[in-house]
Amino acid sequence: MGEVLFYDAVGGFIGLRIALWVTNVIVHIVFAVGVFQDAKDRTLCFANPLVWTAATLIGGPLLAVGYWLVHSSKLALAADESVS
């Protein structure tokens, strides 16, 4: 009792679950800040920087990969290319 990683018969390891949740929140925040830093100085597709940031805050790394695919990967059109 009193340990951080104590076992609850119903919920399992509560301390471990809390640590994983906090880590997940931190990862989402870090990716959202990274997307915002990149998006604020770029011409964006689909949405403005705040929408991309909010979506990444909710979706985490998966949405950050989507942002990268749309804006930074070789799949993205260059800024001077036009769609034919």
PyMOL Python script that loads the backbone (N, CA, C, O; Angstrom):
from pymol import cmd

cmd.read_pdbstr("""\
ATOM      1  N   MET A   1       0.823  -1.171   0.000  1.00  0.00           N
ATOM      2  CA  MET A   1       0.000   0.000   0.000  1.00  0.00           C
ATOM      3  C   MET A   1       0.875   1.246   0.000  1.00  0.00           C
ATOM      4  O   MET A   1       1.923   1.264   0.646  1.00  0.00           O
ATOM      5  N   GLY A   2       0.471   2.253  -0.694  1.00  0.00           N
ATOM      6  CA  GLY A   2       1.283   3.453  -0.751  1.00  0.00           C
ATOM      7  C   GLY A   2       2.306   3.430  -1.869  1.00  0.00           C
ATOM      8  O   GLY A   2       2.954   4.444  -2.128  1.00  0.00           O
ATOM      9  N   GLU A   3       2.462   2.309  -2.528  1.00  0.00           N
ATOM     10  CA  GLU A   3       3.386   2.252  -3.652  1.00  0.00           C
ATOM     11  C   GLU A   3       2.748   2.898  -4.870  1.00  0.00           C
ATOM     12  O   GLU A   3       1.523   2.944  -4.991  1.00  0.00           O
ATOM     13  N   VAL A   4       3.589   3.399  -5.777  1.00  0.00           N
ATOM     14  CA  VAL A   4       3.078   4.026  -6.990  1.00  0.00           C
ATOM     15  C   VAL A   4       2.432   2.990  -7.895  1.00  0.00           C
ATOM     16  O   VAL A   4       1.377   3.251  -8.472  1.00  0.00           O
ATOM     17  N   LEU A   5       3.039   1.831  -8.028  1.00  0.00           N
ATOM     18  CA  LEU A   5       2.516   0.788  -8.910  1.00  0.00           C
ATOM     19  C   LEU A   5       1.789  -0.286  -8.102  1.00  0.00           C
ATOM     20  O   LEU A   5       2.201  -1.446  -8.101  1.00  0.00           O
ATOM     21  N   PHE A   6       0.721   0.090  -7.424  1.00  0.00           N
ATOM     22  CA  PHE A   6      -0.009  -0.911  -6.657  1.00  0.00           C
ATOM     23  C   PHE A   6      -1.065  -1.569  -7.533  1.00  0.00           C
ATOM     24  O   PHE A   6      -1.517  -1.003  -8.529  1.00  0.00           O
ATOM     25  N   TYR A   7      -1.439  -2.763  -7.141  1.00  0.00           N
ATOM     26  CA  TYR A   7      -2.378  -3.560  -7.936  1.00  0.00           C
ATOM     27  C   TYR A   7      -3.776  -3.440  -7.350  1.00  0.00           C
ATOM     28  O   TYR A   7      -3.988  -3.660  -6.158  1.00  0.00           O
ATOM     29  N   ASP A   8      -4.720  -3.088  -8.205  1.00  0.00           N
ATOM     30  CA  ASP A   8      -6.123  -3.044  -7.813  1.00  0.00           C
ATOM     31  C   ASP A   8      -6.799  -4.256  -8.438  1.00  0.00           C
ATOM     32  O   ASP A   8      -6.629  -4.507  -9.631  1.00  0.00           O
ATOM     33  N   ALA A   9      -7.560  -5.011  -7.654  1.00  0.00           N
ATOM     34  CA  ALA A   9      -8.168  -6.247  -8.139  1.00  0.00           C
ATOM     35  C   ALA A   9      -9.099  -6.011  -9.319  1.00  0.00           C
ATOM     36  O   ALA A   9      -9.269  -6.900 -10.154  1.00  0.00           O
ATOM     37  N   VAL A  10      -9.695  -4.848  -9.403  1.00  0.00           N
ATOM     38  CA  VAL A  10     -10.638  -4.568 -10.485  1.00  0.00           C
ATOM     39  C   VAL A  10      -9.936  -3.931 -11.680  1.00  0.00           C
ATOM     40  O   VAL A  10     -10.172  -4.328 -12.822  1.00  0.00           O
ATOM     41  N   GLY A  11      -9.084  -2.957 -11.429  1.00  0.00           N
ATOM     42  CA  GLY A  11      -8.509  -2.163 -12.517  1.00  0.00           C
ATOM     43  C   GLY A  11      -7.106  -2.522 -12.932  1.00  0.00           C
ATOM     44  O   GLY A  11      -6.596  -1.916 -13.875  1.00  0.00           O
ATOM     45  N   GLY A  12      -6.459  -3.448 -12.302  1.00  0.00           N
ATOM     46  CA  GLY A  12      -5.091  -3.790 -12.670  1.00  0.00           C
ATOM     47  C   GLY A  12      -4.092  -2.841 -12.026  1.00  0.00           C
ATOM     48  O   GLY A  12      -4.362  -2.286 -10.961  1.00  0.00           O
ATOM     49  N   PHE A  13      -2.963  -2.652 -12.651  1.00  0.00           N
ATOM     50  CA  PHE A  13      -1.918  -1.782 -12.126  1.00  0.00           C
ATOM     51  C   PHE A  13      -2.286  -0.327 -12.385  1.00  0.00           C
ATOM     52  O   PHE A  13      -2.109   0.175 -13.495  1.00  0.00           O
ATOM     53  N   ILE A  14      -2.793   0.343 -11.369  1.00  0.00           N
ATOM     54  CA  ILE A  14      -3.275   1.717 -11.505  1.00  0.00           C
ATOM     55  C   ILE A  14      -2.117   2.665 -11.828  1.00  0.00           C
ATOM     56  O   ILE A  14      -2.234   3.502 -12.723  1.00  0.00           O
ATOM     57  N   GLY A  15      -1.021   2.541 -11.118  1.00  0.00           N
ATOM     58  CA  GLY A  15       0.112   3.443 -11.339  1.00  0.00           C
ATOM     59  C   GLY A  15       0.662   3.330 -12.750  1.00  0.00           C
ATOM     60  O   GLY A  15       1.022   4.338 -13.359  1.00  0.00           O
ATOM     61  N   LEU A  16       0.731   2.125 -13.272  1.00  0.00           N
ATOM     62  CA  LEU A  16       1.214   1.904 -14.631  1.00  0.00           C
ATOM     63  C   LEU A  16       0.251   2.517 -15.641  1.00  0.00           C
ATOM     64  O   LEU A  16       0.673   3.131 -16.621  1.00  0.00           O
ATOM     65  N   ARG A  17      -1.035   2.347 -15.396  1.00  0.00           N
ATOM     66  CA  ARG A  17      -2.028   2.921 -16.306  1.00  0.00           C
ATOM     67  C   ARG A  17      -1.946   4.446 -16.314  1.00  0.00           C
ATOM     68  O   ARG A  17      -2.052   5.069 -17.371  1.00  0.00           O
ATOM     69  N   ILE A  18      -1.759   5.040 -15.149  1.00  0.00           N
ATOM     70  CA  ILE A  18      -1.637   6.499 -15.072  1.00  0.00           C
ATOM     71  C   ILE A  18      -0.367   6.955 -15.776  1.00  0.00           C
ATOM     72  O   ILE A  18      -0.390   7.957 -16.491  1.00  0.00           O
ATOM     73  N   ALA A  19       0.732   6.248 -15.592  1.00  0.00           N
ATOM     74  CA  ALA A  19       1.994   6.610 -16.244  1.00  0.00           C
ATOM     75  C   ALA A  19       1.867   6.519 -17.764  1.00  0.00           C
ATOM     76  O   ALA A  19       2.374   7.387 -18.474  1.00  0.00           O
ATOM     77  N   LEU A  20       1.207   5.497 -18.268  1.00  0.00           N
ATOM     78  CA  LEU A  20       1.008   5.378 -19.715  1.00  0.00           C
ATOM     79  C   LEU A  20       0.098   6.482 -20.244  1.00  0.00           C
ATOM     80  O   LEU A  20       0.331   7.000 -21.337  1.00  0.00           O
ATOM     81  N   TRP A  21      -0.919   6.844 -19.498  1.00  0.00           N
ATOM     82  CA  TRP A  21      -1.818   7.919 -19.908  1.00  0.00           C
ATOM     83  C   TRP A  21      -1.077   9.247 -19.962  1.00  0.00           C
ATOM     84  O   TRP A  21      -1.222  10.000 -20.925  1.00  0.00           O
ATOM     85  N   VAL A  22      -0.287   9.540 -18.937  1.00  0.00           N
ATOM     86  CA  VAL A  22       0.484  10.794 -18.908  1.00  0.00           C
ATOM     87  C   VAL A  22       1.482  10.825 -20.064  1.00  0.00           C
ATOM     88  O   VAL A  22       1.644  11.860 -20.710  1.00  0.00           O
ATOM     89  N   THR A  23       2.146   9.710 -20.329  1.00  0.00           N
ATOM     90  CA  THR A  23       3.078   9.632 -21.453  1.00  0.00           C
ATOM     91  C   THR A  23       2.358   9.877 -22.768  1.00  0.00           C
ATOM     92  O   THR A  23       2.881  10.577 -23.636  1.00  0.00           O
ATOM     93  N   ASN A  24       1.182   9.318 -22.928  1.00  0.00           N
ATOM     94  CA  ASN A  24       0.392   9.510 -24.136  1.00  0.00           C
ATOM     95  C   ASN A  24       0.018  10.984 -24.316  1.00  0.00           C
ATOM     96  O   ASN A  24       0.113  11.511 -25.425  1.00  0.00           O
ATOM     97  N   VAL A  25      -0.398  11.644 -23.257  1.00  0.00           N
ATOM     98  CA  VAL A  25      -0.738  13.063 -23.325  1.00  0.00           C
ATOM     99  C   VAL A  25       0.484  13.891 -23.725  1.00  0.00           C
ATOM    100  O   VAL A  25       0.375  14.797 -24.551  1.00  0.00           O
ATOM    101  N   ILE A  26       1.630  13.588 -23.153  1.00  0.00           N
ATOM    102  CA  ILE A  26       2.855  14.318 -23.484  1.00  0.00           C
ATOM    103  C   ILE A  26       3.222  14.117 -24.950  1.00  0.00           C
ATOM    104  O   ILE A  26       3.598  15.076 -25.624  1.00  0.00           O
ATOM    105  N   VAL A  27       3.120  12.898 -25.453  1.00  0.00           N
ATOM    106  CA  VAL A  27       3.429  12.621 -26.862  1.00  0.00           C
ATOM    107  C   VAL A  27       2.490  13.407 -27.773  1.00  0.00           C
ATOM    108  O   VAL A  27       2.942  13.983 -28.763  1.00  0.00           O
ATOM    109  N   HIS A  28       1.213  13.443 -27.467  1.00  0.00           N
ATOM    110  CA  HIS A  28       0.255  14.199 -28.276  1.00  0.00           C
ATOM    111  C   HIS A  28       0.591  15.689 -28.273  1.00  0.00           C
ATOM    112  O   HIS A  28       0.529  16.341 -29.315  1.00  0.00           O
ATOM    113  N   ILE A  29       0.942  16.223 -27.120  1.00  0.00           N
ATOM    114  CA  ILE A  29       1.289  17.646 -27.028  1.00  0.00           C
ATOM    115  C   ILE A  29       2.549  17.947 -27.829  1.00  0.00           C
ATOM    116  O   ILE A  29       2.600  18.950 -28.542  1.00  0.00           O
ATOM    117  N   VAL A  30       3.555  17.104 -27.725  1.00  0.00           N
ATOM    118  CA  VAL A  30       4.811  17.326 -28.458  1.00  0.00           C
ATOM    119  C   VAL A  30       4.565  17.301 -29.968  1.00  0.00           C
ATOM    120  O   VAL A  30       5.074  18.162 -30.684  1.00  0.00           O
ATOM    121  N   PHE A  31       3.807  16.345 -30.454  1.00  0.00           N
ATOM    122  CA  PHE A  31       3.509  16.295 -31.883  1.00  0.00           C
ATOM    123  C   PHE A  31       2.677  17.494 -32.322  1.00  0.00           C
ATOM    124  O   PHE A  31       2.902  18.031 -33.407  1.00  0.00           O
ATOM    125  N   ALA A  32       1.724  17.922 -31.505  1.00  0.00           N
ATOM    126  CA  ALA A  32       0.891  19.077 -31.853  1.00  0.00           C
ATOM    127  C   ALA A  32       1.729  20.353 -31.920  1.00  0.00           C
ATOM    128  O   ALA A  32       1.532  21.174 -32.816  1.00  0.00           O
ATOM    129  N   VAL A  33       2.649  20.526 -30.993  1.00  0.00           N
ATOM    130  CA  VAL A  33       3.534  21.700 -31.023  1.00  0.00           C
ATOM    131  C   VAL A  33       4.419  21.653 -32.263  1.00  0.00           C
ATOM    132  O   VAL A  33       4.633  22.679 -32.907  1.00  0.00           O
ATOM    133  N   GLY A  34       4.929  20.489 -32.601  1.00  0.00           N
ATOM    134  CA  GLY A  34       5.754  20.350 -33.798  1.00  0.00           C
ATOM    135  C   GLY A  34       4.988  20.678 -35.070  1.00  0.00           C
ATOM    136  O   GLY A  34       5.512  21.352 -35.956  1.00  0.00           O
ATOM    137  N   VAL A  35       3.754  20.206 -35.165  1.00  0.00           N
ATOM    138  CA  VAL A  35       2.930  20.509 -36.334  1.00  0.00           C
ATOM    139  C   VAL A  35       2.643  22.000 -36.390  1.00  0.00           C
ATOM    140  O   VAL A  35       2.697  22.592 -37.467  1.00  0.00           O
ATOM    141  N   PHE A  36       2.338  22.621 -35.253  1.00  0.00           N
ATOM    142  CA  PHE A  36       2.062  24.058 -35.247  1.00  0.00           C
ATOM    143  C   PHE A  36       3.285  24.850 -35.681  1.00  0.00           C
ATOM    144  O   PHE A  36       3.168  25.783 -36.475  1.00  0.00           O
ATOM    145  N   GLN A  37       4.456  24.488 -35.169  1.00  0.00           N
ATOM    146  CA  GLN A  37       5.684  25.199 -35.544  1.00  0.00           C
ATOM    147  C   GLN A  37       5.940  25.102 -37.042  1.00  0.00           C
ATOM    148  O   GLN A  37       6.385  26.070 -37.659  1.00  0.00           O
ATOM    149  N   ASP A  38       5.667  23.957 -37.624  1.00  0.00           N
ATOM    150  CA  ASP A  38       5.865  23.783 -39.057  1.00  0.00           C
ATOM    151  C   ASP A  38       4.766  24.471 -39.860  1.00  0.00           C
ATOM    152  O   ASP A  38       5.039  25.051 -40.911  1.00  0.00           O
ATOM    153  N   ALA A  39       3.536  24.413 -39.377  1.00  0.00           N
ATOM    154  CA  ALA A  39       2.385  24.897 -40.146  1.00  0.00           C
ATOM    155  C   ALA A  39       2.267  26.406 -40.172  1.00  0.00           C
ATOM    156  O   ALA A  39       1.699  26.958 -41.115  1.00  0.00           O
ATOM    157  N   LYS A  40       2.783  27.087 -39.168  1.00  0.00           N
ATOM    158  CA  LYS A  40       2.560  28.532 -39.110  1.00  0.00           C
ATOM    159  C   LYS A  40       3.281  29.299 -40.207  1.00  0.00           C
ATOM    160  O   LYS A  40       2.878  30.419 -40.521  1.00  0.00           O
ATOM    161  N   ASP A  41       4.318  28.749 -40.796  1.00  0.00           N
ATOM    162  CA  ASP A  41       5.083  29.437 -41.843  1.00  0.00           C
ATOM    163  C   ASP A  41       4.933  28.760 -43.193  1.00  0.00           C
ATOM    164  O   ASP A  41       5.834  28.865 -44.025  1.00  0.00           O
ATOM    165  N   ARG A  42       3.834  28.071 -43.438  1.00  0.00           N
ATOM    166  CA  ARG A  42       3.681  27.281 -44.646  1.00  0.00           C
ATOM    167  C   ARG A  42       2.290  27.498 -45.234  1.00  0.00           C
ATOM    168  O   ARG A  42       1.332  27.765 -44.508  1.00  0.00           O
ATOM    169  N   THR A  43       2.193  27.381 -46.549  1.00  0.00           N
ATOM    170  CA  THR A  43       0.892  27.355 -47.203  1.00  0.00           C
ATOM    171  C   THR A  43       0.328  25.953 -47.025  1.00  0.00           C
ATOM    172  O   THR A  43       0.952  24.968 -47.421  1.00  0.00           O
ATOM    173  N   LEU A  44      -0.845  25.870 -46.434  1.00  0.00           N
ATOM    174  CA  LEU A  44      -1.388  24.569 -46.036  1.00  0.00           C
ATOM    175  C   LEU A  44      -2.522  24.111 -46.938  1.00  0.00           C
ATOM    176  O   LEU A  44      -3.206  24.912 -47.576  1.00  0.00           O
ATOM    177  N   CYS A  45      -2.697  22.804 -46.968  1.00  0.00           N
ATOM    178  CA  CYS A  45      -3.833  22.195 -47.648  1.00  0.00           C
ATOM    179  C   CYS A  45      -4.898  21.882 -46.598  1.00  0.00           C
ATOM    180  O   CYS A  45      -4.576  21.513 -45.469  1.00  0.00           O
ATOM    181  N   PHE A  46      -6.140  22.031 -46.971  1.00  0.00           N
ATOM    182  CA  PHE A  46      -7.299  21.597 -46.190  1.00  0.00           C
ATOM    183  C   PHE A  46      -7.669  22.485 -45.007  1.00  0.00           C
ATOM    184  O   PHE A  46      -8.861  22.687 -44.779  1.00  0.00           O
ATOM    185  N   ALA A  47      -6.734  23.023 -44.248  1.00  0.00           N
ATOM    186  CA  ALA A  47      -7.089  23.734 -43.021  1.00  0.00           C
ATOM    187  C   ALA A  47      -5.976  24.697 -42.608  1.00  0.00           C
ATOM    188  O   ALA A  47      -4.864  24.643 -43.133  1.00  0.00           O
ATOM    189  N   ASN A  48      -6.291  25.565 -41.673  1.00  0.00           N
ATOM    190  CA  ASN A  48      -5.287  26.504 -41.166  1.00  0.00           C
ATOM    191  C   ASN A  48      -4.445  25.833 -40.069  1.00  0.00           C
ATOM    192  O   ASN A  48      -4.765  24.725 -39.638  1.00  0.00           O
ATOM    193  N   PRO A  49      -3.374  26.496 -39.619  1.00  0.00           N
ATOM    194  CA  PRO A  49      -2.484  25.872 -38.625  1.00  0.00           C
ATOM    195  C   PRO A  49      -3.175  25.458 -37.328  1.00  0.00           C
ATOM    196  O   PRO A  49      -2.835  24.421 -36.758  1.00  0.00           O
ATOM    197  N   LEU A  50      -4.136  26.244 -36.854  1.00  0.00           N
ATOM    198  CA  LEU A  50      -4.799  25.890 -35.602  1.00  0.00           C
ATOM    199  C   LEU A  50      -5.645  24.623 -35.736  1.00  0.00           C
ATOM    200  O   LEU A  50      -5.738  23.835 -34.795  1.00  0.00           O
ATOM    201  N   VAL A  51      -6.255  24.431 -36.891  1.00  0.00           N
ATOM    202  CA  VAL A  51      -7.042  23.208 -37.099  1.00  0.00           C
ATOM    203  C   VAL A  51      -6.127  21.990 -37.158  1.00  0.00           C
ATOM    204  O   VAL A  51      -6.424  20.957 -36.557  1.00  0.00           O
ATOM    205  N   TRP A  52      -5.011  22.108 -37.884  1.00  0.00           N
ATOM    206  CA  TRP A  52      -4.047  20.998 -37.937  1.00  0.00           C
ATOM    207  C   TRP A  52      -3.497  20.702 -36.536  1.00  0.00           C
ATOM    208  O   TRP A  52      -3.312  19.541 -36.170  1.00  0.00           O
ATOM    209  N   THR A  53      -3.238  21.758 -35.760  1.00  0.00           N
ATOM    210  CA  THR A  53      -2.713  21.567 -34.411  1.00  0.00           C
ATOM    211  C   THR A  53      -3.736  20.880 -33.521  1.00  0.00           C
ATOM    212  O   THR A  53      -3.396  19.940 -32.803  1.00  0.00           O
ATOM    213  N   ALA A  54      -4.982  21.333 -33.558  1.00  0.00           N
ATOM    214  CA  ALA A  54      -6.034  20.708 -32.741  1.00  0.00           C
ATOM    215  C   ALA A  54      -6.248  19.256 -33.153  1.00  0.00           C
ATOM    216  O   ALA A  54      -6.420  18.386 -32.300  1.00  0.00           O
ATOM    217  N   ALA A  55      -6.237  18.995 -34.450  1.00  0.00           N
ATOM    218  CA  ALA A  55      -6.419  17.623 -34.924  1.00  0.00           C
ATOM    219  C   ALA A  55      -5.266  16.738 -34.461  1.00  0.00           C
ATOM    220  O   ALA A  55      -5.484  15.589 -34.078  1.00  0.00           O
ATOM    221  N   THR A  56      -4.046  17.260 -34.491  1.00  0.00           N
ATOM    222  CA  THR A  56      -2.889  16.489 -34.049  1.00  0.00           C
ATOM    223  C   THR A  56      -2.910  16.299 -32.539  1.00  0.00           C
ATOM    224  O   THR A  56      -2.476  15.261 -32.037  1.00  0.00           O
ATOM    225  N   LEU A  57      -3.407  17.286 -31.816  1.00  0.00           N
ATOM    226  CA  LEU A  57      -3.524  17.141 -30.369  1.00  0.00           C
ATOM    227  C   LEU A  57      -4.473  16.003 -30.025  1.00  0.00           C
ATOM    228  O   LEU A  57      -4.250  15.277 -29.056  1.00  0.00           O
ATOM    229  N   ILE A  58      -5.526  15.846 -30.809  1.00  0.00           N
ATOM    230  CA  ILE A  58      -6.488  14.764 -30.573  1.00  0.00           C
ATOM    231  C   ILE A  58      -5.978  13.442 -31.155  1.00  0.00           C
ATOM    232  O   ILE A  58      -6.054  12.402 -30.500  1.00  0.00           O
ATOM    233  N   GLY A  59      -5.462  13.483 -32.381  1.00  0.00           N
ATOM    234  CA  GLY A  59      -5.076  12.264 -33.075  1.00  0.00           C
ATOM    235  C   GLY A  59      -3.662  11.796 -32.820  1.00  0.00           C
ATOM    236  O   GLY A  59      -3.340  10.639 -33.087  1.00  0.00           O
ATOM    237  N   GLY A  60      -2.810  12.668 -32.310  1.00  0.00           N
ATOM    238  CA  GLY A  60      -1.446  12.294 -31.966  1.00  0.00           C
ATOM    239  C   GLY A  60      -0.562  11.987 -33.171  1.00  0.00           C
ATOM    240  O   GLY A  60      -0.696  12.610 -34.225  1.00  0.00           O
ATOM    241  N   PRO A  61       0.336  11.028 -33.008  1.00  0.00           N
ATOM    242  CA  PRO A  61       1.298  10.699 -34.057  1.00  0.00           C
ATOM    243  C   PRO A  61       0.655  10.285 -35.385  1.00  0.00           C
ATOM    244  O   PRO A  61       1.214  10.547 -36.450  1.00  0.00           O
ATOM    245  N   LEU A  62      -0.499   9.650 -35.329  1.00  0.00           N
ATOM    246  CA  LEU A  62      -1.160   9.229 -36.562  1.00  0.00           C
ATOM    247  C   LEU A  62      -1.528  10.444 -37.420  1.00  0.00           C
ATOM    248  O   LEU A  62      -1.311  10.430 -38.632  1.00  0.00           O
ATOM    249  N   LEU A  63      -2.074  11.478 -36.812  1.00  0.00           N
ATOM    250  CA  LEU A  63      -2.407  12.696 -37.554  1.00  0.00           C
ATOM    251  C   LEU A  63      -1.154  13.464 -37.953  1.00  0.00           C
ATOM    252  O   LEU A  63      -1.139  14.118 -38.996  1.00  0.00           O
ATOM    253  N   ALA A  64      -0.113  13.397 -37.147  1.00  0.00           N
ATOM    254  CA  ALA A  64       1.146  14.042 -37.511  1.00  0.00           C
ATOM    255  C   ALA A  64       1.726  13.398 -38.775  1.00  0.00           C
ATOM    256  O   ALA A  64       2.281  14.092 -39.627  1.00  0.00           O
ATOM    257  N   VAL A  65       1.601  12.087 -38.894  1.00  0.00           N
ATOM    258  CA  VAL A  65       2.040  11.396 -40.119  1.00  0.00           C
ATOM    259  C   VAL A  65       1.186  11.845 -41.300  1.00  0.00           C
ATOM    260  O   VAL A  65       1.709  12.061 -42.393  1.00  0.00           O
ATOM    261  N   GLY A  66      -0.120  11.987 -41.093  1.00  0.00           N
ATOM    262  CA  GLY A  66      -0.993  12.493 -42.148  1.00  0.00           C
ATOM    263  C   GLY A  66      -0.601  13.893 -42.576  1.00  0.00           C
ATOM    264  O   GLY A  66      -0.579  14.189 -43.771  1.00  0.00           O
ATOM    265  N   TYR A  67      -0.292  14.756 -41.626  1.00  0.00           N
ATOM    266  CA  TYR A  67       0.171  16.118 -41.935  1.00  0.00           C
ATOM    267  C   TYR A  67       1.452  16.063 -42.757  1.00  0.00           C
ATOM    268  O   TYR A  67       1.595  16.774 -43.751  1.00  0.00           O
ATOM    269  N   TRP A  68       2.376  15.216 -42.332  1.00  0.00           N
ATOM    270  CA  TRP A  68       3.643  15.101 -43.049  1.00  0.00           C
ATOM    271  C   TRP A  68       3.424  14.596 -44.475  1.00  0.00           C
ATOM    272  O   TRP A  68       4.035  15.109 -45.413  1.00  0.00           O
ATOM    273  N   LEU A  69       2.561  13.597 -44.645  1.00  0.00           N
ATOM    274  CA  LEU A  69       2.293  13.071 -45.983  1.00  0.00           C
ATOM    275  C   LEU A  69       1.711  14.144 -46.898  1.00  0.00           C
ATOM    276  O   LEU A  69       2.070  14.219 -48.073  1.00  0.00           O
ATOM    277  N   VAL A  70       0.826  14.964 -46.372  1.00  0.00           N
ATOM    278  CA  VAL A  70       0.171  15.983 -47.182  1.00  0.00           C
ATOM    279  C   VAL A  70       1.094  17.154 -47.481  1.00  0.00           C
ATOM    280  O   VAL A  70       1.011  17.739 -48.561  1.00  0.00           O
ATOM    281  N   HIS A  71       1.968  17.509 -46.551  1.00  0.00           N
ATOM    282  CA  HIS A  71       2.728  18.749 -46.703  1.00  0.00           C
ATOM    283  C   HIS A  71       4.232  18.590 -46.921  1.00  0.00           C
ATOM    284  O   HIS A  71       4.844  19.480 -47.511  1.00  0.00           O
ATOM    285  N   SER A  72       4.835  17.536 -46.487  1.00  0.00           N
ATOM    286  CA  SER A  72       6.295  17.471 -46.513  1.00  0.00           C
ATOM    287  C   SER A  72       6.884  16.279 -47.257  1.00  0.00           C
ATOM    288  O   SER A  72       8.071  16.294 -47.584  1.00  0.00           O
ATOM    289  N   SER A  73       6.107  15.269 -47.528  1.00  0.00           N
ATOM    290  CA  SER A  73       6.673  14.084 -48.162  1.00  0.00           C
ATOM    291  C   SER A  73       6.824  14.285 -49.666  1.00  0.00           C
ATOM    292  O   SER A  73       6.402  15.306 -50.210  1.00  0.00           O
ATOM    293  N   LYS A  74       7.417  13.321 -50.321  1.00  0.00           N
ATOM    294  CA  LYS A  74       7.547  13.379 -51.781  1.00  0.00           C
ATOM    295  C   LYS A  74       6.201  13.210 -52.468  1.00  0.00           C
ATOM    296  O   LYS A  74       6.071  13.491 -53.659  1.00  0.00           O
ATOM    297  N   LEU A  75       5.195  12.750 -51.721  1.00  0.00           N
ATOM    298  CA  LEU A  75       3.851  12.640 -52.278  1.00  0.00           C
ATOM    299  C   LEU A  75       3.180  14.007 -52.417  1.00  0.00           C
ATOM    300  O   LEU A  75       2.271  14.178 -53.228  1.00  0.00           O
ATOM    301  N   ALA A  76       3.632  14.976 -51.623  1.00  0.00           N
ATOM    302  CA  ALA A  76       3.050  16.316 -51.655  1.00  0.00           C
ATOM    303  C   ALA A  76       3.535  17.053 -52.906  1.00  0.00           C
ATOM    304  O   ALA A  76       4.668  16.869 -53.351  1.00  0.00           O
ATOM    305  N   LEU A  77       2.672  17.875 -53.451  1.00  0.00           N
ATOM    306  CA  LEU A  77       3.088  18.704 -54.588  1.00  0.00           C
ATOM    307  C   LEU A  77       4.004  19.799 -54.113  1.00  0.00           C
ATOM    308  O   LEU A  77       3.811  20.341 -53.025  1.00  0.00           O
ATOM    309  N   ALA A  78       5.006  20.139 -54.913  1.00  0.00           N
ATOM    310  CA  ALA A  78       5.852  21.278 -54.596  1.00  0.00           C
ATOM    311  C   ALA A  78       5.016  22.548 -54.687  1.00  0.00           C
ATOM    312  O   ALA A  78       3.999  22.578 -55.380  1.00  0.00           O
ATOM    313  N   ALA A  79       5.439  23.580 -53.998  1.00  0.00           N
ATOM    314  CA  ALA A  79       4.671  24.819 -53.944  1.00  0.00           C
ATOM    315  C   ALA A  79       4.508  25.449 -55.318  1.00  0.00           C
ATOM    316  O   ALA A  79       3.507  26.121 -55.570  1.00  0.00           O
ATOM    317  N   ASP A  80       5.474  25.246 -56.217  1.00  0.00           N
ATOM    318  CA  ASP A  80       5.380  25.875 -57.535  1.00  0.00           C
ATOM    319  C   ASP A  80       4.739  24.970 -58.583  1.00  0.00           C
ATOM    320  O   ASP A  80       4.551  25.392 -59.724  1.00  0.00           O
ATOM    321  N   GLU A  81       4.399  23.732 -58.218  1.00  0.00           N
ATOM    322  CA  GLU A  81       3.737  22.833 -59.150  1.00  0.00           C
ATOM    323  C   GLU A  81       2.242  23.098 -59.127  1.00  0.00           C
ATOM    324  O   GLU A  81       1.694  23.493 -58.097  1.00  0.00           O
ATOM    325  N   SER A  82       1.590  22.887 -60.237  1.00  0.00           N
ATOM    326  CA  SER A  82       0.126  23.041 -60.259  1.00  0.00           C
ATOM    327  C   SER A  82      -0.493  21.717 -60.663  1.00  0.00           C
ATOM    328  O   SER A  82       0.135  20.892 -61.326  1.00  0.00           O
ATOM    329  N   VAL A  83      -1.721  21.534 -60.255  1.00  0.00           N
ATOM    330  CA  VAL A  83      -2.440  20.316 -60.588  1.00  0.00           C
ATOM    331  C   VAL A  83      -2.952  20.453 -62.007  1.00  0.00           C
ATOM    332  O   VAL A  83      -3.594  21.450 -62.341  1.00  0.00           O
ATOM    333  N   SER A  84      -2.680  19.472 -62.844  1.00  0.00           N
ATOM    334  CA  SER A  84      -3.107  19.539 -64.248  1.00  0.00           C
ATOM    335  C   SER A  84      -4.525  19.058 -64.409  1.00  0.00           C
ATOM    336  O   SER A  84      -5.050  19.044 -65.523  1.00  0.00           O
TER     337      SER A  84
END
""", "prot")
cmd.dss("prot")
cmd.show_as("cartoon", "prot")
cmd.util.cbc("prot")
cmd.orient("prot")
